Amino acid sequence: MKNRTMRYKLPALMGAACALTLCAGSVPASAASISRTIEVSGTPASIWSAIGPFCNIKNWLPPVGMCIEDGKSPPTRTLVTKDGKASFVERQTARNDDEHSYSYAFLSSPLPVSHYKATIKVTAKADGVSIVTWTGTYTPDTGKEKDAIDALSGVYESGLTAIQEMFKK
């Protein structure tokens, strides 16, 4: 009985695998994620007071030269790079000041990604030290997977390093 069951299941599984292989060209790129953390000297409340306001990103993300917030709820911000060559439009999707976090999504971006959503959060680690975590999910443009992760890694790492520098003792 066992062999007969396998005989019927195997062709069905092979058929499904073949169907997946044949469709691979039309399937969009897989979702990807990124997460970076850094230790920062300070309490979550003190760090959050500096990085938590939605447009304060211009104070801690080195490439950002200008942030314009629309004043609506939920807010949308437009970030313009210091060289003026690129802009990003982002909408805040969640906020929890008690937990020192907010989430946002790209409405438009020059990066080779779609469906980008991210969260920035500050948590206590030990006495006088906190962890800042920046996580994101996105779909890289087909053929641009390396460009997408390289760009996002550079942004995350430069931003977190700048936050750490702001609070160095």
HUDA-V743347 format. One line per field, one symbol per residue. ss: DSSP state (~ for helix, > for strand, _ for the rest). phi: phi as a letter, one per 30 degrees, with the letter a starting at -180 (. if undefined). Layout:
BEGIN
ss=???
phi=???
END
This chain:
BEGIN
ss=_~~~~~~~~~~~~~~~~~~~~~~~~~____>>>>>>>>>>>__~~~~~~~~__~~~~~~~___>>>>>>______>>>>>>_____>>>>>>>>>>____>>>>>>>>____>>>>>>>>>>>>>>__>>>>>>>>>>>>____~~~~~~~~~~~~~~~~~~~~~~___
phi=.edddddddddddddddddddddedcddeddbbbbbbadbdkdeddddddcdeecdeddbceddcbbccdidbddbbcccdedidbbbcbcdcaabddchbbbabdcaadddbbhdbbbcbcbdcbeibbcccbbabacddeicededddddeddedddddddedecdd
END
